[in-house]
Amino acid sequence: MDTKELRKLNMKELEEKAANISVEMSKLYFDLSSGKSKNVAKLKALRKDLARVKTIISELRIINEK
C-alpha cells in the first residue's frame, strides 16, 4: 500500500482500512498459531501498513484541530 494512495483517502475510509487490516492480522495470527500458514512476511507487511494508516490518521487529526 502506497502512502500517496492513502493520503488521498478521507478519515472514514482510513479508519475502515485500519479496521480491515486489524481483522486480517488477527486471522493471520490465528492461522500462524494453528499451523495453517507460514507466511510471516505477510504479517510484517500488514503491521507496516497498519502503522502507515494510523500515522496518516493522526496527522489528519492534528491538521483538523488547528
Secondary structure by P-SEA (a helix, b strand, c coil): ccaaaaaaccaaaaaaaaaaaaaaaaaaaaaaaaccccaaaaaaaaaaaaaaaaaaaaaaaaaaac
